[in-house]
Amino acid sequence: MREVDPKNTSRAMSYEYYIDAPMPMVTIFKTMDVTHLVRLAKKGYSFNMLMCWCIVRAAQSVSEFYLLPVGKKLMQYDSLGVNVIVKNKRGELSTCDIPFCGELDEFARTYSELTERCRESCDNYELPDCIIVGTSALVHYDLDGVANFYSGIFNNPFLIWSKYRRRWLKTELKLSFQFHHVQMDGEQACRFLENLQECMNR
């Protein structure tokens, strides 16, 4: 992680326009086709693990994901991870950062080990040197969308989804994607969502 001069990046104009905005977050709602992921989940994979792997894999090819405003600074990172919310053994919530790995089975093992560690220890697990894509899965509820709040502290991109819905021969999932406007514009966000759908299909 290192500080970069916004003027030397593709985000120069957006930095100038939005770094002092009182509400700089943008939320996009999208319905995804998760038919293939549901089929894989029936073979023993965790559906939420598959979602997390696809999210970070899709984010890799969008260069803006590696830049993040932290206070008034623009920081550049070299690696990505994904955060999941874990219900621990006390019935409370812990957060767990999972480093990305291109090999699905290895990522699945790491996901299982780290989330179980958080579940048992009731502690958070953080990767301070990675861009973390936040997630929240409300899988027991049928929602049309969620717009997250802006705390002014965490500027990380964030995805929320709920229960998937079966539609004839395919299964759909509504999700929301929130991002800081200094980090990316709608074009990059939509390209990420297209990448995500392609990853799910593969």
N, CA, C and O of each residue as an XYZ file, in Angstrom:
808
protein
N       0.843     -1.182      0.000
C       0.000      0.000      0.000
C       0.884      1.240      0.000
O       1.825      1.339      0.787
N       0.577      2.185     -0.887
C       1.369      3.409     -0.947
C       0.484      4.562     -1.407
O      -0.487      4.369     -2.139
N       0.839      5.758     -0.962
C       0.096      6.933     -1.381
C       0.523      7.336     -2.781
O       1.707      7.281     -3.115
N      -0.443      7.743     -3.600
C      -0.155      8.204     -4.949
C      -0.759      9.600     -5.127
O      -1.712      9.973     -4.443
N      -0.191     10.351     -6.051
C      -0.717     11.672     -6.374
C      -1.920     11.489     -7.297
O      -1.765     10.952     -8.394
N      -3.110     11.918     -6.888
C      -4.296     11.734     -7.734
C      -4.118     12.298     -9.137
O      -4.705     11.783    -10.089
N      -3.314     13.352     -9.277
C      -3.120     13.976    -10.589
C      -2.405     13.047    -11.562
O      -2.482     13.236    -12.776
N      -1.714     12.049    -11.035
C      -0.981     11.110    -11.885
C      -1.752      9.816    -12.118
O      -1.189      8.827    -12.586
N      -3.032      9.826    -11.793
C      -3.868      8.635    -11.981
C      -5.056      8.963    -12.882
O      -5.296     10.121    -13.224
N      -5.780      7.935    -13.253
C      -6.993      8.116    -14.053
C      -8.127      8.718    -13.239
O      -9.179      9.035    -13.795
N      -7.939      8.882    -11.935
C      -8.992      9.367    -11.055
C      -8.842     10.846    -10.708
O      -9.502     11.330     -9.789
N      -7.992     11.565    -11.424
C      -7.697     12.968    -11.088
C      -8.956     13.826    -11.046
O      -9.172     14.550    -10.074
N      -9.784     13.759    -12.074
C     -10.970     14.611    -12.121
C     -11.974     14.213    -11.039
O     -12.538     15.074    -10.363
N     -12.193     12.915    -10.878
C     -13.137     12.459     -9.866
C     -12.654     12.804     -8.461
O     -13.455     13.130     -7.585
N     -11.346     12.731     -8.253
C     -10.802     13.121     -6.949
C     -11.126     14.584     -6.677
O     -11.573     14.925     -5.583
N     -10.907     15.439     -7.649
C     -11.169     16.865     -7.478
C     -12.650     17.128     -7.202
O     -12.986     17.972     -6.371
N     -13.537     16.408     -7.895
C     -14.966     16.648     -7.759
C     -15.551     16.072     -6.462
O     -16.417     16.693     -5.846
N     -15.080     14.882     -6.045
C     -15.818     14.133     -5.035
C     -15.097     13.904     -3.714
O     -15.706     13.367     -2.789
N     -13.831     14.285     -3.582
C     -13.128     13.978     -2.341
C     -13.756     14.702     -1.146
O     -13.690     14.202     -0.023
N     -14.356     15.859     -1.370
C     -14.999     16.606     -0.283
C     -16.516     16.510     -0.304
O     -17.199     17.234      0.420
N     -17.040     15.619     -1.131
C     -18.498     15.470     -1.203
C     -19.029     14.915      0.121
O     -18.427     13.998      0.679
N     -20.143     15.451      0.637
C     -20.689     14.941      1.901
C     -21.204     13.507      1.795
O     -21.252     12.795      2.797
N     -21.585     13.081      0.605
C     -22.049     11.711      0.393
C     -21.491     11.218     -0.936
O     -22.179     11.289     -1.954
N     -20.232     10.710     -0.947
C     -19.568     10.368     -2.208
C     -19.826      8.951     -2.710
O     -19.233      8.528     -3.703
N     -20.709      8.214     -2.029
C     -20.930      6.825     -2.415
C     -22.027      6.727     -3.475
O     -22.989      7.494     -3.469
N     -21.861      5.773     -4.377
C     -22.844      5.477     -5.421
C     -23.273      4.030     -5.245
O     -22.441      3.169     -4.959
N     -24.564      3.751     -5.413
C     -25.063      2.374     -5.301
C     -25.767      1.983     -6.592
O     -26.631      2.705     -7.089
N     -25.384      0.835     -7.121
C     -26.018      0.270     -8.316
C     -26.712     -1.027     -7.914
O     -26.151     -1.846     -7.185
N     -27.933     -1.201     -8.395
C     -28.678     -2.438     -8.156
C     -28.661     -3.274     -9.438
O     -28.818     -2.747    -10.540
N     -28.472     -4.567     -9.277
C     -28.338     -5.441    -10.454
C     -28.915     -6.821    -10.135
O     -28.718     -7.351     -9.042
N     -29.623     -7.387    -11.098
C     -30.091     -8.764    -10.982
C     -29.129     -9.665    -11.740
O     -28.912     -9.487    -12.938
N     -28.554    -10.632    -11.036
C     -27.558    -11.524    -11.616
C     -28.163    -12.913    -11.848
O     -29.066    -13.341    -11.130
N     -27.650    -13.592    -12.850
C     -28.019    -14.988    -13.113
C     -27.012    -15.874    -12.375
O     -25.841    -15.943    -12.748
N     -27.482    -16.548    -11.328
C     -26.579    -17.369    -10.509
C     -26.881    -18.859    -10.684
O     -26.567    -19.669     -9.811
N     -27.486    -19.210    -11.806
C     -27.871    -20.604    -12.047
C     -26.689    -21.548    -11.895
O     -26.803    -22.589    -11.249
N     -25.561    -21.191    -12.484
C     -24.396    -22.080    -12.443
C     -23.841    -22.201    -11.028
O     -23.426    -23.285    -10.620
N     -23.828    -21.101    -10.275
C     -23.322    -21.154     -8.899
C     -24.197    -22.050     -8.022
O     -23.689    -22.784     -7.175
N     -25.515    -21.987     -8.229
C     -26.424    -22.835     -7.459
C     -26.163    -24.304     -7.766
O     -26.210    -25.149     -6.871
N     -25.888    -24.605     -9.023
C     -25.568    -25.997     -9.391
C     -24.282    -26.460     -8.727
O     -24.199    -27.591     -8.247
N     -23.266    -25.577     -8.697
C     -22.013    -25.923     -8.027
C     -22.211    -26.101     -6.528
O     -21.594    -26.971     -5.914
N     -23.076    -25.274     -5.939
C     -23.337    -25.373     -4.503
C     -23.949    -26.727     -4.152
O     -23.713    -27.250     -3.063
N     -24.732    -27.294     -5.066
C     -25.328    -28.614     -4.826
C     -24.279    -29.722     -4.839
O     -24.526    -30.833     -4.370
N     -23.095    -29.401     -5.386
C     -22.015    -30.388     -5.417
C     -21.095    -30.259     -4.209
O     -20.064    -30.928     -4.138
N     -21.464    -29.400     -3.259
C     -20.695    -29.330     -2.016
C     -19.999    -28.014     -1.739
O     -19.460    -27.823     -0.649
N     -19.998    -27.099     -2.701
C     -19.395    -25.792     -2.464
C     -20.382    -24.901     -1.714
O     -21.595    -25.046     -1.867
N     -19.865    -23.988     -0.909
C     -20.696    -22.977     -0.267
C     -21.074    -21.916     -1.302
O     -20.211    -21.399     -2.011
N     -22.371    -21.594     -1.384
C     -22.814    -20.589     -2.342
C     -22.160    -19.241     -2.049
O     -21.701    -18.571     -2.974
N     -22.108    -18.832     -0.786
C     -21.515    -17.541     -0.450
C     -20.018    -17.516     -0.725
O     -19.478    -16.477     -1.105
N     -19.344    -18.639     -0.539
C     -17.929    -18.720     -0.889
C     -17.754    -18.518     -2.393
O     -16.857    -17.793     -2.826
N     -18.605    -19.154     -3.182
C     -18.536    -18.999     -4.639
C     -18.771    -17.548     -5.041
O     -18.088    -17.021     -5.919
N     -19.739    -16.907     -4.395
C     -20.001    -15.495     -4.664
C     -18.754    -14.660     -4.387
O     -18.368    -13.824     -5.204
N     -18.132    -14.884     -3.248
C     -16.950    -14.099     -2.862
C     -15.805    -14.316     -3.840
O     -15.114    -13.367     -4.211
N     -15.602    -15.562     -4.258
C     -14.515    -15.855     -5.196
C     -14.764    -15.154     -6.533
O     -13.849    -14.568     -7.109
N     -15.999    -15.217     -7.020
C     -16.327    -14.563     -8.292
C     -16.175    -13.046     -8.188
O     -15.709    -12.403     -9.128
N     -16.568    -12.475     -7.047
C     -16.483    -11.029     -6.860
C     -15.044    -10.552     -6.971
O     -14.757     -9.603     -7.699
N     -14.139    -11.204     -6.254
C     -12.748    -10.740     -6.278
C     -12.094    -11.060     -7.616
O     -11.268    -10.290     -8.105
N     -12.457    -12.186     -8.203
C     -11.906    -12.522     -9.527
C     -12.345    -11.484    -10.563
O     -11.551    -11.077    -11.410
N     -13.605    -11.057    -10.494
C     -14.111    -10.051    -11.427
C     -13.468     -8.690    -11.182
O     -13.236     -7.933    -12.124
N     -13.182     -8.381     -9.925
C     -12.591     -7.080     -9.582
C     -11.144     -6.961    -10.057
O     -10.667     -5.858    -10.323
N     -10.452     -8.081    -10.163
C      -9.026     -8.072    -10.529
C      -8.729     -7.313    -11.812
O      -7.705     -6.638    -11.919
N      -9.624     -7.425    -12.784
C      -9.341     -6.871    -14.105
C      -9.804     -5.425    -14.259
O      -9.705     -4.853    -15.345
N     -10.311     -4.829    -13.168
C     -10.717     -3.426    -13.184
C      -9.702     -2.662    -12.339
O      -9.714     -2.761    -11.112
N      -8.829     -1.906    -12.988
C      -7.687     -1.300    -12.301
C      -8.100     -0.358    -11.177
O      -7.359     -0.182    -10.210
N      -9.279      0.250    -11.297
C      -9.732      1.196    -10.263
C      -9.941      0.530     -8.914
O      -9.923      1.212     -7.889
N     -10.139     -0.782     -8.885
C     -10.307     -1.463     -7.608
C      -9.050     -1.376     -6.741
O      -9.131     -1.535     -5.523
N      -7.911     -1.129     -7.344
C      -6.657     -1.084     -6.589
C      -6.363      0.293     -6.007
O      -5.358      0.474     -5.320
N      -7.237      1.270     -6.276
C      -7.100      2.617     -5.717
C      -8.233      2.854     -4.727
O      -9.369      2.436     -4.950
N      -7.901      3.540     -3.617
C      -8.931      3.811     -2.626
C      -8.622      5.101     -1.881
O      -7.500      5.284     -1.409
N      -9.608      6.011     -1.764
C      -9.394      7.197     -0.938
C      -9.420      6.819      0.542
O     -10.338      6.144      1.009
N      -8.408      7.262      1.262
C      -8.314      7.052      2.709
C      -8.111      8.428      3.315
O      -7.021      8.992      3.221
N      -9.147      8.976      3.936
C      -9.103     10.381      4.322
C      -9.026     11.224      3.055
O      -9.841     11.069      2.146
N      -8.048     12.109      3.004
C      -7.837     12.930      1.796
C      -6.747     12.346      0.898
O      -6.408     12.935     -0.129
N      -6.201     11.198      1.278
C      -5.148     10.567      0.492
C      -5.741      9.554     -0.483
O      -6.793      8.968     -0.227
N      -5.054      9.360     -1.600
C      -5.421      8.300     -2.534
C      -4.347      7.230     -2.433
O      -3.177      7.475     -2.726
N      -4.762      6.036     -2.012
C      -3.816      4.951     -1.775
C      -3.934      3.905     -2.884
O      -5.022      3.622     -3.386
N      -2.784      3.342     -3.248
C      -2.757      2.269     -4.244
C      -2.311      0.981     -3.571
O      -1.361      0.967     -2.788
N      -3.010     -0.095     -3.888
C      -2.743     -1.407     -3.305
C      -2.296     -2.361     -4.409
O      -2.517     -2.111     -5.594
N      -1.667     -3.454     -3.999
C      -1.178     -4.455     -4.951
C      -2.034     -5.712     -4.979
O      -1.942     -6.503     -5.917
N      -2.866     -5.903     -3.958
C      -3.625     -7.155     -3.893
C      -5.029     -6.900     -3.363
O      -5.308     -5.883     -2.729
N      -5.900     -7.864     -3.647
C      -7.310     -7.770     -3.281
C      -7.704     -8.894     -2.337
O      -7.122     -9.979     -2.341
N      -8.699     -8.600     -1.542
C      -9.307     -9.604     -0.687
C     -10.791     -9.320     -0.577
O     -11.277     -8.321     -1.107
N     -11.509    -10.189      0.106
C     -12.945    -10.009      0.276
C     -13.280    -10.210      1.748
O     -12.690    -11.056      2.421
N     -14.230     -9.426      2.236
C     -14.637     -9.516      3.634
C     -15.995    -10.181      3.736
O     -16.899     -9.888      2.954
N     -16.136    -11.082      4.705
C     -17.435    -11.707      4.971
C     -17.795    -11.474      6.436
O     -16.927    -11.340      7.298
N     -19.101    -11.429      6.689
C     -19.615    -11.290      8.041
C     -19.891    -12.693      8.581
O     -20.594    -13.479      7.947
N     -19.338    -13.001      9.745
C     -19.457    -14.335     10.338
C     -20.264    -14.241     11.631
O     -19.959    -13.418     12.494
N     -21.282    -15.069     11.766
C     -22.000    -15.164     13.038
C     -21.208    -16.091     13.945
O     -21.118    -17.291     13.686
N     -20.633    -15.538     15.008
C     -19.746    -16.332     15.859
C     -20.525    -17.141     16.899
O     -21.751    -17.060     16.977
N     -19.791    -17.919     17.694
C     -20.442    -18.853     18.622
C     -21.188    -18.141     19.744
O     -21.991    -18.768     20.435
N     -20.945    -16.853     19.941
C     -21.700    -16.082     20.928
C     -22.974    -15.492     20.341
O     -23.746    -14.831     21.036
N     -23.185    -15.741     19.037
C     -24.356    -15.196     18.361
C     -24.164    -13.764     17.913
O     -25.114    -13.114     17.476
N     -22.932    -13.262     18.018
C     -22.595    -11.918     17.579
C     -21.944    -11.976     16.201
O     -21.755    -13.059     15.648
N     -21.600    -10.805     15.641
C     -21.012    -10.752     14.310
C     -19.525    -10.437     14.381
O     -19.103     -9.518     15.082
N     -18.747    -11.207     13.651
C     -17.323    -10.944     13.461
C     -17.079    -10.733     11.975
O     -17.838    -11.227     11.141
N     -16.022     -9.999     11.643
C     -15.683     -9.794     10.234
C     -14.419    -10.562      9.905
O     -13.516    -10.682     10.732
N     -14.365    -11.077      8.698
C     -13.259    -11.938      8.299
C     -12.816    -11.584      6.878
O     -13.600    -11.684      5.934
N     -11.561    -11.173      6.735
C     -10.981    -10.881      5.418
C     -10.387    -12.148      4.833
O      -9.643    -12.863      5.505
N     -10.716    -12.422      3.588
C     -10.214    -13.609      2.889
C      -9.324    -13.144      1.743
O      -9.794    -12.404      0.880
N      -8.039    -13.557      1.701
C      -7.189    -13.176      0.567
C      -7.619    -13.911     -0.690
O      -8.058    -15.060     -0.627
N      -7.493    -13.246     -1.835
C      -7.904    -13.884     -3.079
C      -6.863    -14.889     -3.543
O      -5.659    -14.671     -3.412
N      -7.352    -15.991     -4.086
C      -6.513    -16.997     -4.730
C      -7.236    -17.412     -5.997
O      -8.440    -17.670     -5.975
N      -6.504    -17.478     -7.104
C      -7.121    -17.812     -8.378
C      -7.609    -19.235     -8.481
O      -8.453    -19.543     -9.322
N      -7.085    -20.116     -7.628
C      -7.496    -21.514     -7.619
C      -8.701    -21.670     -6.692
O      -8.590    -21.441     -5.488
N      -9.839    -22.053     -7.242
C     -11.087    -22.086     -6.488
C     -11.002    -22.986     -5.260
O     -11.414    -22.577     -4.175
N     -10.482    -24.191     -5.402
C     -10.455    -25.111     -4.262
C      -9.557    -24.601     -3.140
O      -9.870    -24.792     -1.965
N      -8.462    -23.963     -3.482
C      -7.588    -23.400     -2.457
C      -8.282    -22.234     -1.753
O      -8.207    -22.108     -0.530
N      -8.956    -21.383     -2.531
C      -9.717    -20.287     -1.929
C     -10.796    -20.839     -1.004
O     -11.022    -20.295      0.078
N     -11.467    -21.920     -1.421
C     -12.526    -22.526     -0.609
C     -11.965    -23.017      0.724
O     -12.606    -22.851      1.761
N     -10.781    -23.615      0.705
C     -10.164    -24.085      1.948
C      -9.835    -22.912      2.870
O     -10.111    -22.956      4.069
N      -9.241    -21.859      2.293
C      -8.889    -20.683      3.092
C     -10.140    -20.029      3.662
O     -10.168    -19.642      4.830
N     -11.166    -19.908      2.842
C     -12.449    -19.344      3.273
C     -12.989    -20.127      4.464
O     -13.389    -19.539      5.468
N     -13.001    -21.443      4.353
C     -13.540    -22.298      5.413
C     -12.713    -22.180      6.695
O     -13.269    -22.068      7.788
N     -11.379    -22.204      6.558
C     -10.502    -22.142      7.738
C     -10.626    -20.809      8.472
O     -10.736    -20.781      9.697
N     -10.607    -19.700      7.719
C     -10.615    -18.381      8.358
C     -11.985    -18.051      8.956
O     -12.064    -17.484     10.046
N     -13.054    -18.401      8.254
C     -14.376    -18.103      8.822
C     -14.630    -18.962     10.060
O     -15.264    -18.500     11.009
N     -14.146    -20.198     10.063
C     -14.303    -21.053     11.249
C     -13.483    -20.502     12.415
O     -13.923    -20.555     13.564
N     -12.296    -19.974     12.125
C     -11.475    -19.362     13.169
C     -12.209    -18.183     13.808
O     -12.225    -18.040     15.030
N     -12.817    -17.341     12.968
C     -13.572    -16.193     13.492
C     -14.795    -16.653     14.279
O     -15.148    -16.067     15.302
N     -15.429    -17.702     13.789
C     -16.627    -18.217     14.457
C     -16.288    -18.709     15.866
O     -17.036    -18.456     16.811
N     -15.167    -19.409     16.005
C     -14.783    -19.983     17.296
C     -14.133    -18.962     18.225
O     -14.381    -18.982     19.431
N     -13.303    -18.069     17.680
C     -12.570    -17.121     18.518
C     -13.390    -15.878     18.856
O     -13.103    -15.183     19.831
N     -14.408    -15.604     18.048
C     -15.229    -14.383     18.183
C     -14.405    -13.124     17.929
O     -14.805    -12.033     18.333
N     -13.267    -13.264     17.269
C     -12.418    -12.129     16.920
C     -12.560    -11.813     15.432
O     -13.008    -12.650     14.648
N     -12.175    -10.600     15.059
C     -12.118    -10.226     13.651
C     -10.784    -10.649     13.071
O      -9.786    -10.740     13.786
N     -10.768    -10.910     11.757
C      -9.518    -11.222     11.059
C      -9.369    -10.227      9.917
O     -10.232    -10.144      9.043
N      -8.263     -9.466      9.924
C      -8.086     -8.394      8.946
C      -6.819     -8.578      8.119
O      -5.815     -9.104      8.600
N      -6.886     -8.136      6.869
C      -5.731     -8.083      5.972
C      -5.453     -6.608      5.699
O      -6.048     -6.035      4.786
N      -4.567     -5.983      6.464
C      -4.402     -4.524      6.365
C      -3.774     -4.036      5.066
O      -3.916     -2.861      4.726
N      -3.086     -4.900      4.337
C      -2.370     -4.452      3.141
C      -3.080     -4.789      1.840
O      -2.478     -4.720      0.768
N      -4.346     -5.151      1.923
C      -5.129     -5.486      0.723
C      -6.299     -4.524      0.579
O      -6.828     -4.020      1.569
N      -6.692     -4.277     -0.656
C      -8.000     -3.666     -0.883
C      -9.031     -4.731     -0.542
O      -8.994     -5.834     -1.087
N      -9.932     -4.407      0.341
C     -10.949     -5.369      0.753
C     -12.299     -4.971      0.150
O     -12.771     -3.848      0.327
N     -12.899     -5.910     -0.558
C     -14.254     -5.730     -1.069
C     -15.194     -6.299     -0.013
O     -15.176     -7.497      0.268
N     -16.017     -5.425      0.569
C     -16.923     -5.869      1.614
C     -18.138     -6.586      1.050
O     -18.586     -6.287     -0.057
N     -18.668     -7.531      1.813
C     -19.897     -8.222      1.424
C     -20.783     -8.417      2.641
O     -20.311     -8.477      3.777
N     -22.066     -8.512      2.379
C     -23.031     -8.873      3.413
C     -24.114     -9.712      2.757
O     -24.778     -9.262      1.823
N     -24.290    -10.934      3.248
C     -25.247    -11.869      2.655
C     -26.421    -12.069      3.605
O     -26.277    -12.670      4.670
N     -27.578    -11.561      3.212
C     -28.801    -11.703      4.009
C     -29.650    -12.807      3.384
O     -30.762    -12.571      2.911
N     -29.097    -14.011      3.396
C     -29.628    -15.097      2.574
C     -30.957    -15.669      3.053
O     -31.589    -16.437      2.328
N     -31.392    -15.314      4.249
C     -32.662    -15.839      4.752
C     -33.833    -14.913      4.433
O     -34.972    -15.181      4.816
N     -33.539    -13.819      3.726
C     -34.568    -12.815      3.491
C     -34.710    -12.529      1.999
O     -33.741    -12.578      1.242
N     -35.931    -12.234      1.602
C     -36.244    -11.944      0.200
C     -36.333    -10.427      0.046
O     -37.360     -9.830      0.370
N     -35.271     -9.807     -0.442
C     -35.195     -8.359     -0.559
C     -35.008     -7.957     -2.023
O     -34.490     -8.736     -2.823
N     -35.425     -6.759     -2.364
C     -35.193     -6.225     -3.703
C     -33.899     -5.434     -3.788
O     -33.383     -5.220     -4.884
N     -33.364     -4.996     -2.654
C     -32.106     -4.259     -2.679
C     -31.841     -3.599     -1.347
O     -32.752     -3.390     -0.545
N     -30.576     -3.272     -1.119
C     -30.157     -2.593      0.105
C     -29.168     -1.506     -0.274
O     -28.213     -1.764     -1.007
N     -29.386     -0.289      0.217
C     -28.413      0.785      0.063
C     -27.697      0.956      1.390
O     -28.331      1.275      2.396
N     -26.393      0.750      1.408
C     -25.619      0.819      2.642
C     -25.453      2.270      3.075
O     -25.613      3.179      2.261
N     -25.136      2.494      4.337
C     -24.896      3.845      4.828
C     -23.447      4.253      4.548
O     -22.601      3.401      4.276
N     -23.169      5.541      4.615
C     -21.799      6.047      4.454
C     -21.298      6.512      5.805
O     -21.843      7.452      6.383
N     -20.271      5.867      6.311
C     -19.759      6.179      7.647
C     -18.719      7.289      7.636
O     -18.483      7.931      8.660
N     -18.089      7.520      6.474
C     -16.985      8.464      6.425
C     -15.671      7.842      6.844
O     -14.629      8.495      6.782
N     -15.704      6.576      7.276
C     -14.491      5.870      7.721
C     -14.089      4.820      6.697
O     -12.936      4.768      6.268
N     -15.049      3.981      6.306
C     -14.767      2.903      5.361
C     -15.243      3.310      3.965
O     -16.429      3.554      3.744
N     -14.301      3.376      3.038
C     -14.623      3.751      1.660
C     -14.587      2.564      0.710
O     -14.755      2.727     -0.499
N     -14.370      1.380      1.248
C     -14.212      0.196      0.417
C     -15.468     -0.105     -0.394
O     -16.578      0.184      0.053
N     -15.302     -0.683     -1.583
C     -16.469     -1.161     -2.333
C     -17.193     -2.231     -1.529
O     -16.573     -2.970     -0.765
N     -18.513     -2.310     -1.705
C     -19.316     -3.183     -0.848
C     -20.478     -3.757     -1.644
O     -21.167     -3.033     -2.363
N     -20.693     -5.074     -1.509
C     -21.815     -5.743     -2.160
C     -22.705     -6.400     -1.120
O     -22.221     -6.988     -0.153
N     -24.016     -6.293     -1.328
C     -25.004     -6.922     -0.448
C     -25.974     -7.722     -1.314
O     -26.418     -7.256     -2.363
N     -26.294     -8.927     -0.862
C     -27.308     -9.715     -1.556
C     -28.163    -10.458     -0.529
O     -27.795    -10.577      0.639
N     -29.314    -10.957     -0.992
C     -30.222    -11.678     -0.105
C     -30.497    -13.062     -0.694
O     -29.611    -13.675     -1.289
N     -31.703    -13.540     -0.531
C     -32.062    -14.875     -1.011
C     -32.185    -14.872     -2.538
O     -32.731    -13.935     -3.121
N     -31.673    -15.927     -3.180
C     -31.862    -15.996     -4.630
C     -33.254    -16.519     -4.951
O     -33.914    -17.136     -4.115
N     -33.690    -16.256     -6.192
C     -35.040    -16.602     -6.610
C     -34.987    -17.483     -7.853
O     -34.233    -17.205     -8.786
N     -35.766    -18.515     -7.862
C     -35.831    -19.404     -9.025
C     -36.839    -18.862    -10.030
O     -37.974    -18.546     -9.672
N     -36.419    -18.757    -11.293
C     -37.275    -18.256    -12.373
C     -37.217    -19.251    -13.531
O     -36.310    -19.190    -14.361
N     -38.181    -20.164    -13.584
C     -38.230    -21.171    -14.629
C     -36.910    -21.923    -14.714
O     -36.587    -22.691    -13.808
N     -36.134    -21.720    -15.785
C     -34.926    -22.511    -15.971
C     -33.670    -21.846    -15.423
O     -32.572    -22.377    -15.585
N     -33.815    -20.691    -14.777
C     -32.637    -20.048    -14.212
C     -32.921    -19.524    -12.818
O     -34.072    -19.405    -12.398
N     -31.853    -19.215    -12.117
C     -31.952    -18.706    -10.757
C     -31.339    -17.314    -10.727
O     -30.231    -17.106    -11.223
N     -32.058    -16.363    -10.147
C     -31.617    -14.969    -10.138
C     -31.318    -14.494     -8.723
O     -31.897    -14.975     -7.748
N     -30.406    -13.543     -8.637
C     -30.024    -12.961     -7.357
C     -29.938    -11.449     -7.524
O     -29.226    -10.955     -8.398
N     -30.660    -10.723     -6.692
C     -30.571     -9.265     -6.698
C     -29.467     -8.842     -5.738
O     -29.400     -9.307     -4.600
N     -28.601     -7.948     -6.220
C     -27.554     -7.456     -5.335
C     -27.379     -5.959     -5.523
O     -27.794     -5.385     -6.530
N     -26.757     -5.344     -4.533
C     -26.408     -3.931     -4.619
C     -24.889     -3.816     -4.540
O     -24.229     -4.553     -3.807
N     -24.356     -2.879     -5.306
C     -22.916     -2.634     -5.332
C     -22.695     -1.164     -5.016
O     -23.121     -0.286     -5.766
N     -22.027     -0.906     -3.901
C     -21.734      0.468     -3.483
C     -20.243      0.739     -3.642
O     -19.410     -0.108     -3.318
N     -19.916      1.932     -4.144
C     -18.513      2.293     -4.332
C     -18.341      3.786     -4.136
O     -19.294      4.556     -4.256
N     -17.114      4.187     -3.833
C     -16.772      5.596     -3.647
C     -16.506      6.205     -5.015
O     -15.772      5.636     -5.823
N     -17.106      7.368     -5.274
C     -17.009      7.973     -6.608
C     -15.589      8.421     -6.945
O     -15.259      8.575     -8.121
N     -14.749      8.631     -5.943
C     -13.336      8.914     -6.230
C     -12.655      7.670     -6.789
O     -11.788      7.768     -7.658
N     -13.044      6.515     -6.295
C     -12.410      5.262     -6.723
C     -12.767      4.891     -8.155
O     -11.900      4.500     -8.936
N     -14.039      5.014     -8.495
C     -14.454      4.630     -9.843
C     -15.721      5.370    -10.233
O     -16.419      5.931     -9.388
N     -16.003      5.360    -11.522
C     -17.231      5.928    -12.069
C     -18.190      4.794    -12.423
O     -17.862      3.615    -12.287
N     -19.376      5.176    -12.876
C     -20.374      4.179    -13.234
C     -19.904      3.218    -14.308
O     -20.264      2.041    -14.290
N     -19.101      3.708    -15.245
C     -18.616      2.836    -16.333
C     -17.789      1.684    -15.791
O     -18.001      0.532    -16.167
N     -16.834      1.995    -14.897
C     -15.992      0.941    -14.326
C     -16.821      0.004    -13.441
O     -16.595     -1.206    -13.423
N     -17.778      0.574    -12.713
C     -18.629     -0.247    -11.856
C     -19.451     -1.224    -12.685
O     -19.588     -2.393    -12.323
N     -19.997     -0.744    -13.799
C     -20.791     -1.620    -14.669
C     -19.913     -2.666    -15.343
O     -20.351     -3.799    -15.544
N     -18.677     -2.304    -15.696
C     -17.770     -3.290    -16.267
C     -17.459     -4.389    -15.251
O     -17.380     -5.565    -15.604
N     -17.286     -3.999    -14.002
C     -17.072     -4.990    -12.945
C     -18.266     -5.941    -12.847
O     -18.083     -7.153    -12.735
N     -19.482     -5.403    -12.890
C     -20.662     -6.256    -12.784
C     -20.796     -7.181    -13.993
O     -21.257     -8.315    -13.858
N     -20.396     -6.704    -15.171
C     -20.366     -7.584    -16.349
C     -19.336     -8.690    -16.158
O     -19.595     -9.849    -16.483
N     -18.162     -8.329    -15.627
C     -17.134     -9.337    -15.347
C     -17.644    -10.363    -14.342
O     -17.386    -11.560    -14.464
N     -18.371     -9.869    -13.350
C     -18.914    -10.761    -12.324
C     -19.874    -11.769    -12.935
O     -19.822    -12.955    -12.608
N     -20.754    -11.303    -13.824
C     -21.691    -12.225    -14.464
C     -20.956    -13.251    -15.326
O     -21.313    -14.429    -15.336
N     -19.941    -12.806    -16.040
C     -19.151    -13.734    -16.871
C     -18.464    -14.781    -15.998
O     -18.420    -15.961    -16.344
N     -17.934    -14.338    -14.872
C     -17.270    -15.277    -13.957
C     -18.262    -16.306    -13.415
O     -17.949    -17.493    -13.329
N     -19.451    -15.845    -13.052
C     -20.481    -16.759    -12.574
C     -20.864    -17.770    -13.642
O     -21.080    -18.945    -13.344
N     -20.948    -17.321    -14.864
C     -21.333    -18.206    -15.970
C     -20.280    -19.287    -16.222
O     -20.605    -20.410    -16.608
N     -19.013    -18.928    -15.997
C     -17.932    -19.883    -16.244
C     -17.779    -20.867    -15.098
O     -16.913    -21.741    -15.145
